[in-house]
Amino acid sequence: MHEMSLCEGIIRILEKEARSQGFARVKAVRLKVGAFSCASPEAMEFCFRAITRGTLADGAILEVERTPGKAWCMNCGETVTLAERYDSCPQCGTYELQVTGGDELRVTELEVD
């Protein structure tokens, strides 16, 4: 389960920001998880609760915003939404797609004390 190591990375980000911005406690973390990020939002929430115990984010809420997979079709020129990275274009059926969104995994906002 690589979500555990992803959450450990989030804690390192929080600790770094706490040092640079001078806060002592994190109340909420907002995270953007793309459909193509290979991270399960449910697993992220579970791992976050486990990994934050005894840290500056102990008891913090993790709010996950899921973003859809987006791609631009080189054949028909449309920007389309995809459920899976290697799906065909829903407009023309070809596989000539360039991913334009949905692969992000990013901390977007913190609520701190």
DRENTORKOL-3810 file (N, C-alpha, C; in nm, 4 decimals):
REM DRENTORKOL-3810
@n.u->0.0854; n.v->-0.1182; n.w->0.0000; ca.u->0.0000; ca.v->0.0000; ca.w->0.0000; c.u->0.0897; c.v->0.1241; c.w->0.0000
@n.u->0.1076; n.v->0.1839; n.w->-0.1161; ca.u->0.1963; ca.v->0.2999; ca.w->-0.1259; c.u->0.1323; c.v->0.4270; c.w->-0.0694
@n.u->0.0048; n.v->0.4226; n.w->-0.0388; ca.u->-0.0608; ca.v->0.5383; ca.w->0.0212; c.u->0.0010; c.v->0.5735; c.w->0.1563
@n.u->0.0536; n.v->0.4731; n.w->0.2277; ca.u->0.1185; ca.v->0.4998; ca.w->0.3569; c.u->0.2409; c.v->0.5888; c.w->0.3354
@n.u->0.3230; n.v->0.5564; n.w->0.2368; ca.u->0.4414; ca.v->0.6395; ca.w->0.2125; c.u->0.4020; c.v->0.7760; c.w->0.1575
@n.u->0.2926; n.v->0.7837; n.w->0.0823; ca.u->0.2441; ca.v->0.9140; ca.w->0.0358; c.u->0.2027; c.v->1.0005; c.w->0.1546
@n.u->0.1361; n.v->0.9399; n.w->0.2513; ca.u->0.0948; ca.v->1.0147; ca.w->0.3709; c.u->0.2153; c.v->1.0555; c.w->0.4549
@n.u->0.3180; n.v->0.9727; n.w->0.4584; ca.u->0.4410; ca.v->1.0116; ca.w->0.5281; c.u->0.5015; c.v->1.1348; c.w->0.4608
@n.u->0.4938; n.v->1.1397; n.w->0.3288; ca.u->0.5406; ca.v->1.2576; ca.w->0.2549; c.u->0.4590; c.v->1.3807; c.w->0.2881
@n.u->0.3295; n.v->1.3639; n.w->0.3054; ca.u->0.2430; ca.v->1.4759; ca.w->0.3435; c.u->0.2847; c.v->1.5288; c.w->0.4805
@n.u->0.3135; n.v->1.4394; n.w->0.5744; ca.u->0.3572; ca.v->1.4817; ca.w->0.7084; c.u->0.4862; c.v->1.5623; c.w->0.6977
@n.u->0.5799; n.v->1.5184; n.w->0.6128; ca.u->0.7042; ca.v->1.5951; ca.w->0.5944; c.u->0.6745; c.v->1.7345; c.w->0.5388
@n.u->0.5800; n.v->1.7440; n.w->0.4475; ca.u->0.5399; ca.v->1.8747; ca.w->0.3945; c.u->0.4829; c.v->1.9610; c.w->0.5063
@n.u->0.3969; n.v->1.9027; n.w->0.5892; ca.u->0.3353; ca.v->1.9775; ca.w->0.6998; c.u->0.4413; c.v->2.0258; c.w->0.7981
@n.u->0.5362; n.v->1.9390; n.w->0.8317; ca.u->0.6424; ca.v->1.9773; ca.w->0.9254; c.u->0.7288; c.v->2.0896; c.w->0.8681
@n.u->0.7601; n.v->2.0818; n.w->0.7411; ca.u->0.8397; ca.v->2.1868; ca.w->0.6761; c.u->0.7645; c.v->2.3194; c.w->0.6764
@n.u->0.6367; n.v->2.3156; n.w->0.6426; ca.u->0.5561; ca.v->2.4380; ca.w->0.6419; c.u->0.5394; c.v->2.4941; c.w->0.7826
@n.u->0.5260; n.v->2.4059; n.w->0.8822; ca.u->0.5135; ca.v->2.4518; ca.w->1.0216; c.u->0.6385; c.v->2.5272; c.w->1.0641
@n.u->0.7562; n.v->2.4761; n.w->1.0257; ca.u->0.8813; ca.v->2.5452; ca.w->1.0587; c.u->0.8897; c.v->2.6804; c.w->0.9873
@n.u->0.8553; n.v->2.6832; n.w->0.8602; ca.u->0.8718; ca.v->2.8078; ca.w->0.7841; c.u->0.7630; c.v->2.9114; c.w->0.8139
@n.u->0.6426; n.v->2.8657; n.w->0.8511; ca.u->0.5329; ca.v->2.9601; ca.w->0.8724; c.u->0.4961; c.v->2.9784; c.w->1.0192
@n.u->0.5548; n.v->2.8985; n.w->1.1067; ca.u->0.5370; ca.v->2.9193; ca.w->1.2499; c.u->0.4046; c.v->2.8740; c.w->1.3095
@n.u->0.3455; n.v->2.7703; n.w->1.2587; ca.u->0.2255; ca.v->2.7172; ca.w->1.3237; c.u->0.2602; c.v->2.5891; c.w->1.3978
@n.u->0.1742; n.v->2.5526; n.w->1.4943; ca.u->0.2042; ca.v->2.4382; ca.w->1.5802; c.u->0.1110; c.v->2.3198; c.w->1.5578
@n.u->-0.0026; n.v->2.3442; n.w->1.4960; ca.u->-0.1026; ca.v->2.2385; ca.w->1.4824; c.u->-0.1743; c.v->2.2512; c.w->1.3500
@n.u->-0.2018; n.v->2.1370; n.w->1.2888; ca.u->-0.2785; ca.v->2.1326; ca.w->1.1641; c.u->-0.4167; c.v->2.0783; c.w->1.1963
@n.u->-0.5196; n.v->2.1539; n.w->1.1598; ca.u->-0.6574; ca.v->2.1107; ca.w->1.1850; c.u->-0.7186; c.v->2.0400; c.w->1.0650
@n.u->-0.6782; n.v->2.0797; n.w->0.9443; ca.u->-0.7337; ca.v->2.0180; ca.w->0.8239; c.u->-0.6322; c.v->2.0265; c.w->0.7099
@n.u->-0.6340; n.v->1.9235; n.w->0.6270; ca.u->-0.5500; ca.v->1.9178; ca.w->0.5080; c.u->-0.6422; c.v->1.8924; c.w->0.3904
@n.u->-0.6300; n.v->1.9758; n.w->0.2890; ca.u->-0.7061; ca.v->1.9550; ca.w->0.1667; c.u->-0.6112; c.v->1.9015; c.w->0.0604
@n.u->-0.6533; n.v->1.7913; n.w->0.0013; ca.u->-0.5686; ca.v->1.7180; ca.w->-0.0918; c.u->-0.6437; c.v->1.6978; c.w->-0.2225
@n.u->-0.5762; n.v->1.7225; n.w->-0.3333; ca.u->-0.6338; ca.v->1.6989; ca.w->-0.4656; c.u->-0.5750; c.v->1.5683; c.w->-0.5176
@n.u->-0.6630; n.v->1.4712; n.w->-0.5504; ca.u->-0.6210; ca.v->1.3403; ca.w->-0.5985; c.u->-0.6840; c.v->1.3164; c.w->-0.7348
@n.u->-0.6004; n.v->1.3060; n.w->-0.8359; ca.u->-0.6478; ca.v->1.2836; ca.w->-0.9716; c.u->-0.6816; c.v->1.1381; c.w->-0.9975
@n.u->-0.7716; n.v->1.1171; n.w->-1.0927; ca.u->-0.8149; ca.v->0.9820; ca.w->-1.1287; c.u->-0.7002; c.v->0.8963; c.w->-1.1795
@n.u->-0.5962; n.v->0.9587; n.w->-1.2371; ca.u->-0.4820; ca.v->0.8850; ca.w->-1.2904; c.u->-0.3631; c.v->0.8818; c.w->-1.1944
@n.u->-0.3806; n.v->0.9254; n.w->-1.0711; ca.u->-0.2687; ca.v->0.9378; ca.w->-0.9774; c.u->-0.2242; c.v->0.8049; c.w->-0.9178
@n.u->-0.3010; n.v->0.6999; n.w->-0.9362; ca.u->-0.2713; ca.v->0.5672; ca.w->-0.8793; c.u->-0.2782; c.v->0.5674; c.w->-0.7272
@n.u->-0.3506; n.v->0.6615; n.w->-0.6695; ca.u->-0.3696; ca.v->0.6668; ca.w->-0.5245; c.u->-0.5197; c.v->0.6556; c.w->-0.4957
@n.u->-0.5535; n.v->0.5677; n.w->-0.4059; ca.u->-0.6926; ca.v->0.5499; ca.w->-0.3668; c.u->-0.7283; c.v->0.6524; c.w->-0.2592
@n.u->-0.8273; n.v->0.7385; n.w->-0.2851; ca.u->-0.8669; ca.v->0.8360; ca.w->-0.1835; c.u->-0.9068; c.v->0.7706; c.w->-0.0508
@n.u->-0.9747; n.v->0.6570; n.w->-0.0578; ca.u->-1.0158; ca.v->0.5877; ca.w->0.0643; c.u->-0.8944; c.v->0.5386; c.w->0.1423
@n.u->-0.7973; n.v->0.4816; n.w->0.0721; ca.u->-0.6748; ca.v->0.4351; ca.w->0.1378; c.u->-0.5952; c.v->0.5531; c.w->0.1931
@n.u->-0.5949; n.v->0.6649; n.w->0.1213; ca.u->-0.5256; ca.v->0.7843; ca.w->0.1702; c.u->-0.5861; c.v->0.8300; c.w->0.3024
@n.u->-0.7192; n.v->0.8312; n.w->0.3110; ca.u->-0.7863; ca.v->0.8737; ca.w->0.4340; c.u->-0.7524; c.v->0.7797; c.w->0.5494
@n.u->-0.7536; n.v->0.6497; n.w->0.5246; ca.u->-0.7201; ca.v->0.5517; ca.w->0.6283; c.u->-0.5763; c.v->0.5705; c.w->0.6752
@n.u->-0.4835; n.v->0.5778; n.w->0.5814; ca.u->-0.3409; ca.v->0.5919; ca.w->0.6143; c.u->-0.3132; c.v->0.7251; c.w->0.6835
@n.u->-0.3813; n.v->0.8304; n.w->0.6417; ca.u->-0.3615; ca.v->0.9618; ca.w->0.7024; c.u->-0.3973; c.v->0.9577; c.w->0.8506
@n.u->-0.5099; n.v->0.8941; n.w->0.8833; ca.u->-0.5490; ca.v->0.8831; ca.w->1.0251; c.u->-0.4434; c.v->0.8074; c.w->1.1052
@n.u->-0.3884; n.v->0.7025; n.w->1.0457; ca.u->-0.2888; ca.v->0.6220; ca.w->1.1172; c.u->-0.1556; c.v->0.6952; c.w->1.1299
@n.u->-0.1113; n.v->0.7586; n.w->1.0262; ca.u->0.0225; ca.v->0.8181; ca.w->1.0222; c.u->0.0319; c.v->0.9495; c.w->1.1002
@n.u->-0.0811; n.v->1.0165; n.w->1.1211; ca.u->-0.0767; ca.v->1.1465; ca.w->1.1886; c.u->-0.0799; c.v->1.1357; c.w->1.3408
@n.u->-0.1038; n.v->1.0182; n.w->1.3938; ca.u->-0.1059; ca.v->1.0028; ca.w->1.5407; c.u->0.0271; c.v->1.0468; c.w->1.6002
@n.u->0.0192; n.v->1.1362; n.w->1.6976; ca.u->0.1385; ca.v->1.1841; ca.w->1.7660; c.u->0.2161; c.v->1.2904; c.w->1.6895
@n.u->0.1592; n.v->1.3412; n.w->1.5815; ca.u->0.2255; ca.v->1.4459; ca.w->1.5027; c.u->0.1503; c.v->1.5773; c.w->1.5179
@n.u->0.1989; n.v->1.6817; n.w->1.4532; ca.u->0.1299; ca.v->1.8102; ca.w->1.4573; c.u->-0.0053; c.v->1.8055; c.w->1.3879
@n.u->-0.0338; n.v->1.6965; n.w->1.3159; ca.u->-0.1629; ca.v->1.6812; ca.w->1.2480; c.u->-0.2520; c.v->1.5775; c.w->1.3158
@n.u->-0.2183; n.v->1.5404; n.w->1.4390; ca.u->-0.2992; ca.v->1.4430; ca.w->1.5126; c.u->-0.4418; c.v->1.4960; c.w->1.5246
@n.u->-0.5377; n.v->1.4188; n.w->1.4777; ca.u->-0.6783; ca.v->1.4592; ca.w->1.4817; c.u->-0.7217; c.v->1.5475; c.w->1.3658
@n.u->-0.6323; n.v->1.5798; n.w->1.2765; ca.u->-0.6674; ca.v->1.6662; ca.w->1.1627; c.u->-0.7608; c.v->1.5930; c.w->1.0670
@n.u->-0.8395; n.v->1.6704; n.w->0.9995; ca.u->-0.9313; ca.v->1.6186; ca.w->0.8988; c.u->-0.8597; c.v->1.6208; c.w->0.7639
@n.u->-0.8743; n.v->1.5126; n.w->0.6882; ca.u->-0.8231; ca.v->1.5085; ca.w->0.5514; c.u->-0.9418; c.v->1.5207; c.w->0.4573
@n.u->-0.9437; n.v->1.6278; n.w->0.3803; ca.u->-1.0495; ca.v->1.6483; ca.w->0.2810; c.u->-0.9901; c.v->1.6204; c.w->0.1441
@n.u->-1.0470; n.v->1.5226; n.w->0.0747; ca.u->-0.9948; ca.v->1.4810; ca.w->-0.0544; c.u->-1.0871; c.v->1.5303; c.w->-0.1659
@n.u->-1.0286; n.v->1.6046; n.w->-0.2576; ca.u->-1.1014; ca.v->1.6468; ca.w->-0.3778; c.u->-1.0558; c.v->1.5560; c.w->-0.4912
@n.u->-1.1478; n.v->1.4843; n.w->-0.5486; ca.u->-1.1156; ca.v->1.3955; ca.w->-0.6603; c.u->-1.1286; c.v->1.4730; c.w->-0.7907
@n.u->-1.0300; n.v->1.4589; n.w->-0.8755; ca.u->-1.0349; ca.v->1.5270; ca.w->-1.0046; c.u->-1.0396; c.v->1.4221; c.w->-1.1150
@n.u->-1.1177; n.v->1.4482; n.w->-1.2195; ca.u->-1.1316; ca.v->1.3499; ca.w->-1.3274; c.u->-1.0089; c.v->1.3457; c.w->-1.4170
@n.u->-0.9962; n.v->1.2365; n.w->-1.4900; ca.u->-0.8916; ca.v->1.2262; ca.w->-1.5904; c.u->-0.9333; c.v->1.3042; c.w->-1.7142
@n.u->-0.8436; n.v->1.3834; n.w->-1.7648; ca.u->-0.8707; ca.v->1.4650; ca.w->-1.8847; c.u->-0.7629; c.v->1.4362; c.w->-1.9885
@n.u->-0.8021; n.v->1.4419; n.w->-2.1145; ca.u->-0.7057; ca.v->1.4227; ca.w->-2.2227; c.u->-0.7513; c.v->1.5010; c.w->-2.3450
@n.u->-0.6549; n.v->1.5313; n.w->-2.4289; ca.u->-0.6812; ca.v->1.5970; ca.w->-2.5565; c.u->-0.6612; c.v->1.4931; c.w->-2.6653
@n.u->-0.7600; n.v->1.4795; n.w->-2.7523; ca.u->-0.7543; ca.v->1.3815; ca.w->-2.8601; c.u->-0.6852; c.v->1.4437; c.w->-2.9812
@n.u->-0.5776; n.v->1.3809; n.w->-3.0231; ca.u->-0.5027; ca.v->1.4305; ca.w->-3.1390; c.u->-0.5780; c.v->1.4066; c.w->-3.2695
@n.u->-0.6712; n.v->1.3131; n.w->-3.2687; ca.u->-0.7457; ca.v->1.2811; ca.w->-3.3898; c.u->-0.8619; c.v->1.3780; c.w->-3.4139
@n.u->-0.9460; n.v->1.3964; n.w->-3.3107; ca.u->-1.0648; ca.v->1.4810; ca.w->-3.3308; c.u->-1.0499; c.v->1.6213; c.w->-3.2710
@n.u->-0.9412; n.v->1.6437; n.w->-3.1933; ca.u->-0.9154; ca.v->1.7762; ca.w->-3.1385; c.u->-0.9992; c.v->1.8131; c.w->-3.0174
@n.u->-1.0711; n.v->1.7169; n.w->-2.9620; ca.u->-1.1564; ca.v->1.7433; ca.w->-2.8454; c.u->-1.0814; c.v->1.7180; c.w->-2.7152
@n.u->-1.1156; n.v->1.7941; n.w->-2.6123; ca.u->-1.0708; ca.v->1.7651; ca.w->-2.4768; c.u->-1.1797; c.v->1.6803; c.w->-2.4139
@n.u->-1.1411; n.v->1.5623; n.w->-2.3619; ca.u->-1.2393; ca.v->1.4656; ca.w->-2.3134; c.u->-1.2075; c.v->1.4224; c.w->-2.1712
@n.u->-1.3090; n.v->1.3712; n.w->-2.1042; ca.u->-1.2952; ca.v->1.3142; ca.w->-1.9708; c.u->-1.2856; c.v->1.1630; c.w->-1.9854
@n.u->-1.1893; n.v->1.1034; n.w->-1.9136; ca.u->-1.1676; ca.v->0.9590; ca.w->-1.9197; c.u->-1.1774; c.v->0.8979; c.w->-1.7810
@n.u->-1.2324; n.v->0.7776; n.w->-1.7733; ca.u->-1.2384; ca.v->0.7057; ca.w->-1.6465; c.u->-1.1048; c.v->0.6371; c.w->-1.6175
@n.u->-1.0396; n.v->0.5855; n.w->-1.7212; ca.u->-0.9121; ca.v->0.5153; ca.w->-1.7090; c.u->-0.8110; c.v->0.5779; c.w->-1.8035
@n.u->-0.6849; n.v->0.5750; n.w->-1.7648; ca.u->-0.5780; ca.v->0.6379; ca.w->-1.8434; c.u->-0.5738; c.v->0.5872; c.w->-1.9872
@n.u->-0.5939; n.v->0.4607; n.w->-2.0116; ca.u->-0.5774; ca.v->0.4052; ca.w->-2.1459; c.u->-0.7104; c.v->0.3803; c.w->-2.2175
@n.u->-0.8155; n.v->0.4491; n.w->-2.1775; ca.u->-0.9431; ca.v->0.4416; ca.w->-2.2491; c.u->-0.9292; c.v->0.5089; c.w->-2.3854
@n.u->-1.0207; n.v->0.4746; n.w->-2.4737; ca.u->-1.0243; ca.v->0.5406; ca.w->-2.6042; c.u->-1.1008; c.v->0.6721; c.w->-2.5926
@n.u->-1.0870; n.v->0.7544; n.w->-2.6931; ca.u->-1.1595; ca.v->0.8815; ca.w->-2.6972; c.u->-1.3092; c.v->0.8535; c.w->-2.7055
@n.u->-1.3884; n.v->0.9076; n.w->-2.6160; ca.u->-1.5325; ca.v->0.8839; ca.w->-2.6210; c.u->-1.6004; c.v->0.9523; c.w->-2.7415
@n.u->-1.5300; n.v->1.0438; n.w->-2.8073; ca.u->-1.5861; ca.v->1.1138; ca.w->-2.9231; c.u->-1.5630; c.v->1.0368; c.w->-3.0539
@n.u->-1.4380; n.v->0.9909; n.w->-3.0750; ca.u->-1.4059; ca.v->0.9303; ca.w->-3.2047; c.u->-1.3554; c.v->0.7866; c.w->-3.1954
@n.u->-1.3275; n.v->0.7377; n.w->-3.0741; ca.u->-1.2874; ca.v->0.5990; ca.w->-3.0554; c.u->-1.1393; c.v->0.5693; c.w->-3.0719
@n.u->-1.0572; n.v->0.6675; n.w->-3.1065; ca.u->-0.9144; ca.v->0.6402; ca.w->-3.1229; c.u->-0.8439; c.v->0.6446; c.w->-2.9874
@n.u->-0.7193; n.v->0.6022; n.w->-2.9887; ca.u->-0.6379; ca.v->0.6011; ca.w->-2.8670; c.u->-0.5274; c.v->0.7062; c.w->-2.8733
@n.u->-0.5401; n.v->0.7991; n.w->-2.9626; ca.u->-0.4391; ca.v->0.9036; ca.w->-2.9805; c.u->-0.4684; c.v->1.0190; c.w->-2.8843
@n.u->-0.4438; n.v->0.9923; n.w->-2.7561; ca.u->-0.4783; ca.v->1.0882; ca.w->-2.6514; c.u->-0.3546; c.v->1.1355; c.w->-2.5764
@n.u->-0.3559; n.v->1.2624; n.w->-2.5417; ca.u->-0.2503; ca.v->1.3204; ca.w->-2.4589; c.u->-0.3146; c.v->1.3635; c.w->-2.3275
@n.u->-0.2689; n.v->1.3063; n.w->-2.2171; ca.u->-0.3249; ca.v->1.3379; ca.w->-2.0851; c.u->-0.2978; c.v->1.4846; c.w->-2.0528
@n.u->-0.4015; n.v->1.5546; n.w->-2.0105; ca.u->-0.3890; ca.v->1.6957; ca.w->-1.9744; c.u->-0.4273; c.v->1.7221; c.w->-1.8297
@n.u->-0.4820; n.v->1.6237; n.w->-1.7608; ca.u->-0.5195; ca.v->1.6429; ca.w->-1.6212; c.u->-0.5629; c.v->1.5134; c.w->-1.5575
@n.u->-0.5616; n.v->1.5131; n.w->-1.4256; ca.u->-0.6065; ca.v->1.3967; ca.w->-1.3520; c.u->-0.4943; c.v->1.3117; c.w->-1.2966
@n.u->-0.3688; n.v->1.3555; n.w->-1.3129; ca.u->-0.2574; ca.v->1.2781; ca.w->-1.2585; c.u->-0.1963; c.v->1.3435; c.w->-1.1350
@n.u->-0.2626; n.v->1.4466; n.w->-1.0834; ca.u->-0.2083; ca.v->1.5202; ca.w->-0.9692; c.u->-0.2379; c.v->1.4513; c.w->-0.8357
@n.u->-0.1494; n.v->1.4734; n.w->-0.7426; ca.u->-0.1650; ca.v->1.4362; ca.w->-0.6022; c.u->-0.0970; c.v->1.5491; c.w->-0.5268
@n.u->-0.1764; n.v->1.6418; n.w->-0.4746; ca.u->-0.1195; ca.v->1.7671; ca.w->-0.4253; c.u->-0.1931; c.v->1.8163; c.w->-0.3009
@n.u->-0.1166; n.v->1.8644; n.w->-0.2049; ca.u->-0.1734; ca.v->1.9356; ca.w->-0.0915; c.u->-0.2092; c.v->2.0747; c.w->-0.1426
@n.u->-0.3360; n.v->2.1104; n.w->-0.1341; ca.u->-0.3798; ca.v->2.2391; ca.w->-0.1882; c.u->-0.4048; c.v->2.3440; c.w->-0.0818
@n.u->-0.4346; n.v->2.2991; n.w->0.0405; ca.u->-0.4683; ca.v->2.3976; ca.w->0.1435; c.u->-0.4515; c.v->2.3338; c.w->0.2819
@n.u->-0.4129; n.v->2.4165; n.w->0.3787; ca.u->-0.4012; ca.v->2.3740; ca.w->0.5174; c.u->-0.4827; c.v->2.4670; c.w->0.6049
@n.u->-0.5431; n.v->2.4104; n.w->0.7073; ca.u->-0.6082; ca.v->2.4893; ca.w->0.8123; c.u->-0.5261; c.v->2.4634; c.w->0.9377
@n.u->-0.4717; n.v->2.5695; n.w->0.9954; ca.u->-0.3746; ca.v->2.5542; ca.w->1.1037; c.u->-0.4079; c.v->2.6422; c.w->1.2235
@n.u->-0.3452; n.v->2.6107; n.w->1.3359; ca.u->-0.3509; ca.v->2.6929; ca.w->1.4574; c.u->-0.2126; c.v->2.7458; c.w->1.4853
END
